[in-house]
Amino acid sequence: MKLLLDANLSWGLVAKLKLHFDDCEHVEKVFASGIAKDIEIWNYAKENNCIIVTNDEDFLNLSGMIGFPPKIVLLKTGNQSNYFLEEIILKHKSDIEALAVSDAYGLIEIF
């Protein structure tokens, strides 16, 4: 399971999350310009079997219109420190793993 962190999350989370998930990358490293439209991130995640981790509800809207894959982890935590985000993502690791293998749903919200 590969996580793709959206631009609204710190690239500093990547190394920490790689210790607990198969792989993790940040959109700023994936796209040469460091900037990508949501649909470009969506298509990359779909083509590369990534789960998008974001706090941007635009991906919720895309998921509602297009369906999945890719799958989405929507962080509903507001602005928080990297430490807080790392802890809450790890707290929900089993939920994220269940999302990765589910055929029934393509999104989880973490509060």
GROMACS elastic network, one bead per residue, 0.5 to 0.9 nm:
[ bonds ]
;  ai    aj funct       b0    kb
    1    21     6  0.66935   500
    1    22     6  0.54019   500
    1    23     6  0.66480   500
    1    24     6  0.86045   500
    1    49     6  0.76878   500
    1    50     6  0.68776   500
    1    51     6  0.74846   500
    1    97     6  0.76726   500
    1   100     6  0.67444   500
    2    21     6  0.70108   500
    2    22     6  0.58508   500
    2    24     6  0.54679   500
    2    25     6  0.77917   500
    2    48     6  0.84577   500
    2    49     6  0.69712   500
    2    51     6  0.61933   500
    2    52     6  0.87628   500
    3    14     6  0.88724   500
    3    17     6  0.85850   500
    3    18     6  0.87662   500
    3    21     6  0.76391   500
    3    22     6  0.81966   500
    3    23     6  0.62526   500
    3    25     6  0.63757   500
    3    26     6  0.83633   500
    3    45     6  0.87924   500
    3    49     6  0.88970   500
    3    50     6  0.54082   500
    3    52     6  0.60208   500
    3    53     6  0.66337   500
    4    14     6  0.88850   500
    4    23     6  0.86557   500
    4    24     6  0.58522   500
    4    25     6  0.50950   500
    4    26     6  0.55814   500
    4    27     6  0.67048   500
    4    41     6  0.87540   500
    4    45     6  0.71183   500
    4    50     6  0.59054   500
    4    51     6  0.58602   500
    4    53     6  0.59539   500
    4    54     6  0.85967   500
    5     8     6  0.80235   500
    5     9     6  0.63165   500
    5    10     6  0.79992   500
    5    11     6  0.75965   500
    5    13     6  0.83974   500
    5    14     6  0.77110   500
    5    24     6  0.73966   500
    5    25     6  0.61923   500
    5    27     6  0.62032   500
    5    28     6  0.89047   500
    5    51     6  0.84515   500
    5    52     6  0.60048   500
    5    54     6  0.63195   500
    6     9     6  0.57271   500
    6    10     6  0.83727   500
    6    11     6  0.88767   500
    6    26     6  0.63778   500
    6    27     6  0.57266   500
    6    28     6  0.82340   500
    6    41     6  0.80510   500
    6    52     6  0.67722   500
    6    53     6  0.60602   500
    6    54     6  0.51954   500
    6    55     6  0.80013   500
    6    56     6  0.81788   500
    7    10     6  0.71838   500
    7    11     6  0.79950   500
    7    26     6  0.71523   500
    7    27     6  0.59606   500
    7    28     6  0.65876   500
    7    34     6  0.84767   500
    7    35     6  0.78732   500
    7    36     6  0.86206   500
    7    54     6  0.79735   500
    8    54     6  0.68366   500
    8    55     6  0.69455   500
    8    56     6  0.74029   500
    9    12     6  0.84729   500
    9    13     6  0.77799   500
    9    26     6  0.83928   500
    9    53     6  0.83290   500
    9    54     6  0.68385   500
    9    55     6  0.77021   500
    9    82     6  0.83957   500
    9    85     6  0.89977   500
   10    13     6  0.58680   500
   10    14     6  0.79913   500
   10    26     6  0.82176   500
   10    82     6  0.70889   500
   11    14     6  0.56302   500
   11    15     6  0.82899   500
   11    25     6  0.80197   500
   11    26     6  0.58400   500
   11    27     6  0.85100   500
   11    28     6  0.77214   500
   11    29     6  0.86473   500
   12    15     6  0.66160   500
   12    16     6  0.75342   500
   12    82     6  0.73712   500
   13    16     6  0.53305   500
   13    17     6  0.60782   500
   13    18     6  0.85459   500
   13    24     6  0.88323   500
   13    26     6  0.87387   500
   13    82     6  0.63758   500
   13    83     6  0.84276   500
   13    85     6  0.81554   500
   13    86     6  0.67908   500
   14    17     6  0.53103   500
   14    18     6  0.60577   500
   14    19     6  0.89501   500
   14    23     6  0.86538   500
   14    24     6  0.56647   500
   14    25     6  0.59033   500
   14    26     6  0.67559   500
   15    18     6  0.51928   500
   15    19     6  0.69133   500
   15    24     6  0.76763   500
   15    25     6  0.86157   500
   16    19     6  0.57401   500
   16    20     6  0.76082   500
   16    86     6  0.73508   500
   17    20     6  0.53715   500
   17    21     6  0.61004   500
   17    22     6  0.88944   500
   17    23     6  0.78458   500
   17    24     6  0.65124   500
   17    86     6  0.70668   500
   17    89     6  0.85025   500
   17    90     6  0.80902   500
   18    21     6  0.52384   500
   18    22     6  0.64930   500
   18    23     6  0.52535   500
   18    24     6  0.53726   500
   18    25     6  0.83812   500
   19    22     6  0.78895   500
   19    23     6  0.82597   500
   20    23     6  0.83375   500
   20    90     6  0.77114   500
   20    93     6  0.84454   500
   21    24     6  0.69906   500
   21    93     6  0.84745   500
   24    50     6  0.87194   500
   25    28     6  0.85763   500
   25    29     6  0.71190   500
   25    30     6  0.74126   500
   26    29     6  0.55379   500
   26    30     6  0.65061   500
   27    31     6  0.60918   500
   27    34     6  0.67300   500
   27    35     6  0.75862   500
   27    36     6  0.76299   500
   27    41     6  0.72944   500
   28    31     6  0.57605   500
   28    32     6  0.74576   500
   28    33     6  0.74817   500
   28    35     6  0.64203   500
   28    36     6  0.82792   500
   29    32     6  0.69082   500
   29    33     6  0.86796   500
   29    34     6  0.63735   500
   30    33     6  0.88438   500
   30    34     6  0.73026   500
   30    44     6  0.88211   500
   31    34     6  0.50913   500
   31    35     6  0.64890   500
   31    36     6  0.67161   500
   31    41     6  0.88147   500
   32    35     6  0.77241   500
   33    36     6  0.76714   500
   36    39     6  0.81070   500
   36    40     6  0.60243   500
   36    41     6  0.64336   500
   37    40     6  0.52161   500
   37    41     6  0.64327   500
   37    42     6  0.86309   500
   38    41     6  0.51007   500
   38    42     6  0.60557   500
   38    43     6  0.86308   500
   38    58     6  0.75689   500
   38    59     6  0.72828   500
   38    62     6  0.86490   500
   39    43     6  0.60526   500
   39    44     6  0.84902   500
   39    59     6  0.87450   500
   39    62     6  0.81099   500
   40    43     6  0.51324   500
   40    44     6  0.61044   500
   40    45     6  0.85219   500
   41    44     6  0.51294   500
   41    45     6  0.60836   500
   41    46     6  0.85458   500
   41    52     6  0.83063   500
   42    45     6  0.52082   500
   42    46     6  0.61752   500
   42    47     6  0.86725   500
   42    52     6  0.78254   500
   42    59     6  0.79916   500
   42    62     6  0.84031   500
   42    69     6  0.87234   500
   42    70     6  0.67204   500
   43    46     6  0.50475   500
   43    47     6  0.60848   500
   43    48     6  0.84911   500
   43    70     6  0.79871   500
   44    47     6  0.51751   500
   44    48     6  0.60246   500
   44    49     6  0.83190   500
   44    50     6  0.80029   500
   44    70     6  0.89086   500
   45    48     6  0.51802   500
   45    49     6  0.56721   500
   45    51     6  0.66063   500
   45    52     6  0.67721   500
   45    69     6  0.81630   500
   45    70     6  0.58311   500
   45    71     6  0.83740   500
   46    49     6  0.52759   500
   46    50     6  0.64359   500
   46    51     6  0.83512   500
   46    68     6  0.83066   500
   46    69     6  0.57283   500
   46    71     6  0.82352   500
   47    50     6  0.79532   500
   47    70     6  0.83998   500
   48    70     6  0.89802   500
   49    69     6  0.79177   500
   49    70     6  0.68235   500
   49    71     6  0.87163   500
   50    69     6  0.87391   500
   50    70     6  0.65267   500
   50    71     6  0.73995   500
   50    72     6  0.89508   500
   51    69     6  0.84745   500
   51    70     6  0.60630   500
   51    72     6  0.55817   500
   51    73     6  0.70402   500
   51    96     6  0.87671   500
   51    99     6  0.88928   500
   51   100     6  0.74623   500
   52    59     6  0.85329   500
   52    70     6  0.71715   500
   52    71     6  0.63128   500
   52    73     6  0.61011   500
   52    74     6  0.82124   500
   53    56     6  0.89523   500
   53    71     6  0.88263   500
   53    72     6  0.60235   500
   53    74     6  0.61414   500
   53    75     6  0.73249   500
   54    57     6  0.79719   500
   54    59     6  0.79137   500
   54    72     6  0.75547   500
   54    73     6  0.63444   500
   54    74     6  0.52407   500
   54    75     6  0.59397   500
   54    76     6  0.88955   500
   55    58     6  0.89046   500
   55    59     6  0.87521   500
   55    73     6  0.82315   500
   55    74     6  0.53319   500
   55    76     6  0.61369   500
   55    77     6  0.76514   500
   55    78     6  0.74892   500
   55    79     6  0.88652   500
   56    59     6  0.62625   500
   56    60     6  0.77513   500
   56    74     6  0.71667   500
   56    75     6  0.80224   500
   56    76     6  0.88132   500
   57    61     6  0.65402   500
   57    62     6  0.87760   500
   57    74     6  0.73087   500
   57    76     6  0.89890   500
   58    61     6  0.50603   500
   58    62     6  0.62868   500
   58    63     6  0.86167   500
   59    63     6  0.60044   500
   59    64     6  0.84556   500
   59    72     6  0.73069   500
   59    74     6  0.81321   500
   60    63     6  0.50937   500
   60    64     6  0.62245   500
   60    65     6  0.87559   500
   60    72     6  0.76364   500
   60    74     6  0.76003   500
   60   107     6  0.78400   500
   61    64     6  0.50261   500
   61    65     6  0.62802   500
   61    66     6  0.85540   500
   62    65     6  0.50941   500
   62    66     6  0.57627   500
   62    67     6  0.73519   500
   63    66     6  0.52912   500
   63    68     6  0.61579   500
   63    69     6  0.83023   500
   63    70     6  0.82114   500
   63    71     6  0.80451   500
   63    72     6  0.79770   500
   63   106     6  0.77661   500
   63   107     6  0.78981   500
   64    67     6  0.57069   500
   64    68     6  0.86367   500
   66    69     6  0.87332   500
   67    70     6  0.81078   500
   67    71     6  0.87779   500
   67   106     6  0.75529   500
   68    71     6  0.58154   500
   68    72     6  0.85567   500
   68   105     6  0.79822   500
   68   106     6  0.55640   500
   68   107     6  0.83945   500
   69    72     6  0.85254   500
   69   106     6  0.67281   500
   70   106     6  0.71948   500
   70   107     6  0.89763   500
   71    99     6  0.74778   500
   71   100     6  0.73857   500
   71   105     6  0.81951   500
   71   107     6  0.56134   500
   71   108     6  0.84588   500
   72    99     6  0.86041   500
   72   106     6  0.62552   500
   72   108     6  0.64985   500
   72   109     6  0.83604   500
   73    96     6  0.74387   500
   73    99     6  0.86897   500
   73   106     6  0.86339   500
   73   107     6  0.58320   500
   73   108     6  0.51325   500
   73   109     6  0.59698   500
   73   110     6  0.72244   500
   74   107     6  0.72850   500
   74   108     6  0.61685   500
   74   110     6  0.61645   500
   74   111     6  0.87142   500
   75    78     6  0.77410   500
   75    85     6  0.85554   500
   75    89     6  0.86699   500
   75   108     6  0.85551   500
   75   109     6  0.59228   500
   75   111     6  0.63578   500
   76   109     6  0.65806   500
   76   110     6  0.57228   500
   77    80     6  0.69122   500
   77    85     6  0.83152   500
   77   110     6  0.74149   500
   77   111     6  0.54464   500
   80    83     6  0.81156   500
   80    84     6  0.61595   500
   80    85     6  0.65528   500
   81    84     6  0.52018   500
   81    85     6  0.63158   500
   81    86     6  0.85773   500
   82    85     6  0.50751   500
   82    86     6  0.59543   500
   82    87     6  0.84682   500
   83    86     6  0.51713   500
   83    87     6  0.61680   500
   83    88     6  0.86746   500
   84    87     6  0.51521   500
   84    88     6  0.61726   500
   84    89     6  0.85632   500
   85    88     6  0.51970   500
   85    89     6  0.60164   500
   85    90     6  0.84474   500
   86    89     6  0.52648   500
   86    90     6  0.61131   500
   86    91     6  0.84975   500
   87    90     6  0.51664   500
   87    91     6  0.59898   500
   87    92     6  0.86720   500
   88    92     6  0.63227   500
   88    93     6  0.86186   500
   88   110     6  0.79446   500
   88   111     6  0.84429   500
   89    92     6  0.51892   500
   89    93     6  0.60972   500
   89    96     6  0.83416   500
   89   110     6  0.81002   500
   90    94     6  0.83000   500
   91    94     6  0.78455   500
   91    95     6  0.87249   500
   92    95     6  0.51586   500
   92    96     6  0.62901   500
   92    97     6  0.86839   500
   92   110     6  0.77459   500
   93    96     6  0.50190   500
   93    97     6  0.61142   500
   93    98     6  0.85719   500
   94    98     6  0.61282   500
   94    99     6  0.85535   500
   95    98     6  0.50387   500
   95    99     6  0.61846   500
   95   100     6  0.86819   500
   95   108     6  0.79504   500
   96   100     6  0.62327   500
   96   101     6  0.89809   500
   96   108     6  0.77242   500
   97   100     6  0.50623   500
   97   101     6  0.67313   500
   97   102     6  0.87572   500
   98   101     6  0.54962   500
   98   102     6  0.60542   500
   99   102     6  0.51365   500
   99   103     6  0.83543   500
   99   104     6  0.87869   500
   99   105     6  0.70148   500
   99   106     6  0.65642   500
   99   107     6  0.71323   500
   99   108     6  0.73233   500
  100   103     6  0.86415   500
  100   106     6  0.81577   500
  102   105     6  0.60923   500
  102   106     6  0.74172   500
  103   106     6  0.76710   500
  105   108     6  0.82085   500
